[in-house]
Amino acid sequence: MKPIRVLLADDQPLLRSGFRMVLGAESDLDIVGEAADGAEAVELARRLLPDVVLMDVRMPRRDGVAATRDIVAAKLPVRVLILTTFDLDDYVVGALRAGASGFLAKDVPAEELVAAIRTVAAGEAVVAPRILRRLLDRFADLLPDPDVTVPDALAPLTEREREVLVQVARGLSNAEIAKVLTVSETTVKTHVGHLLTKLGLRDRVQAVVLAYETGLVRPGSGRP
C-alpha cells in the first residue's frame, strides 16, 4: 500500500520538527512538505496534493480556517486535520464548517495523532472528545426545540436516517450504532453514506455540527 502523504503546516519550526519526528517513525506515513503559514499551506497543497494536511489554526498571512476553506473550495483531493493549543478556540466551528475533517488539541498523545491521520486519510472524520463536548455545549442556548418539528434542513432524510444521524452526533461508531439500532454495521454504513449525500455534507464531523445546529440533538441529551 502507498504511504499516506502528509503536509505539515505550523508557524513554529520546533513543533514542525516534533511532528516530523513522530510521524517519520511510522512506515505508512510520508512527510512531503512543510508550510510556515496558511498561504504557503494552500500553495503546497495545490502543488503536492498530500493526502492529509496537518494544519495549525493560528498562523500568519492566512489562518488555518481560511487555508482550509481555500483547499476545500479548490476541490483538491486533500483532507485537513486541524490542530490547536486551545480547547475552546473560537476557530473550531469555522474550521469544521470550512470543511476540516478533524480537530485535535496539540497535546494529543503521539499514537492518537497517528491514528487520527490514518482515519482522516481513509475518508472518515475525527474530533477529540473533549473538544467536541465543549464545542457542542456552546450551541445549547441557540438550538430550537427538536420535539416541535423536523428541521427543514433534515427534511430529505428518512426516519431511519435521522435516527442514525442522532447516534452519529452522539459520537458513536458504525459498530456501536448497529448495536443500538439492532441492524448490521453494513446497513449503518449505507445509511450514513445516504444521509451525507442527501445533506450535501463532506463527512461525519459536518453531520455532527448540523445535527446540533438544527436541534436534532441537544447537548446533554444522552451523548457520551
Residue pairs with C-beta under 8 A, 6 or more apart in sequence:
1 28
3 27
3 28
3 29
3 30
4 28
4 29
4 30
4 51
4 52
4 117
4 118
4 121
5 30
5 32
5 48
5 49
5 50
5 51
5 52
6 23
6 29
6 30
6 31
6 32
6 50
6 51
6 52
6 53
6 54
6 117
7 31
7 32
7 33
7 34
7 35
7 41
7 44
7 45
7 48
7 50
7 52
7 53
7 54
7 78
8 16
8 19
8 20
8 31
8 33
8 34
8 35
8 54
9 34
9 35
9 37
9 38
9 40
9 41
9 44
9 53
9 54
9 55
9 56
9 59
9 64
9 67
10 16
10 19
10 35
10 36
10 54
10 56
10 59
10 83
11 36
11 37
11 56
11 58
11 59
11 60
12 56
13 36
15 56
15 106
16 34
19 54
19 113
20 31
20 34
22 110
22 113
22 114
23 29
23 31
23 113
23 114
23 117
24 31
26 114
28 118
29 114
29 117
32 48
32 50
33 44
33 48
33 50
35 41
35 43
35 44
36 59
36 60
37 59
37 60
37 61
37 62
38 55
38 59
38 60
38 61
38 62
38 63
38 64
38 66
38 67
39 61
39 62
39 67
40 61
41 53
41 55
41 59
41 62
41 64
41 67
41 71
42 62
42 67
42 70
42 71
42 74
44 50
45 53
45 71
45 76
45 78
46 74
46 76
49 76
49 77
49 78
50 78
51 78
51 79
51 121
52 78
52 79
52 80
52 81
52 117
52 120
52 121
53 68
53 71
53 78
53 79
53 80
53 81
54 81
54 83
54 117
55 64
55 67
55 68
55 80
55 81
55 82
55 83
55 100
56 64
56 82
56 83
56 84
57 63
57 64
57 65
57 82
57 83
57 84
57 89
57 91
57 95
58 64
58 84
58 85
58 91
59 67
62 70
63 91
64 82
64 91
64 95
65 91
65 94
65 95
65 98
66 98
67 80
68 80
68 82
68 95
68 98
68 99
68 100
69 98
69 99
71 78
71 80
71 99
72 80
72 98
72 99
72 202
79 101
79 102
79 120
79 121
79 123
80 99
80 100
80 101
80 102
81 100
81 101
81 102
81 103
81 104
81 116
81 117
81 120
81 126
82 91
82 95
82 100
82 102
82 103
82 104
83 104
83 105
83 106
83 108
84 91
84 92
84 103
84 104
84 105
84 106
85 105
85 106
85 107
86 105
87 105
87 130
87 131
87 134
88 134
92 103
92 131
92 135
93 135
93 138
93 209
95 103
96 103
96 127
96 205
96 206
96 209
97 206
97 209
99 202
99 206
100 205
101 120
101 124
101 125
101 126
101 202
101 203
101 205
102 116
102 119
102 120
102 125
102 126
102 127
102 205
103 126
103 127
103 128
103 131
103 132
103 205
104 112
104 113
104 116
104 126
104 127
104 128
104 131
105 128
105 130
105 131
108 116
108 128
116 126
119 125
119 126
120 126
123 203
124 203
124 204
125 203
125 204
125 205
125 206
126 205
127 135
127 205
127 208
129 171
129 224
132 171
132 208
133 219
133 223
136 208
136 212
136 219
136 223
137 219
139 212
139 213
139 219
140 218
140 219
140 220
142 213
143 212
143 213
143 214
143 215
143 218
144 151
144 214
144 215
145 215
146 214
146 215
146 216
146 217
146 218
150 162
151 214
151 215
151 216
153 199
153 210
153 214
154 162
154 165
154 199
154 210
154 214
154 216
156 198
156 199
157 165
157 195
157 198
157 199
160 181
160 191
161 191
161 194
161 195
161 198
162 216
163 181
164 177
164 181
164 188
164 191
164 192
164 195
165 195
165 207
165 211
165 216
166 211
166 216
166 217
167 176
167 177
167 180
167 181
168 177
168 192
168 204
168 207
168 208
168 211
169 207
169 208
169 211
169 212
169 216
169 217
169 223
170 217
170 222
170 223
170 224
171 208
171 223
171 224
172 180
172 224
174 185
174 188
174 189
174 192
175 185
177 188
178 184
178 185
178 187
178 188
181 188
192 204
192 207
195 201
195 207
196 202
196 203
196 204
196 207
199 207
199 210
201 207
201 210
211 217
212 218
212 219
217 223
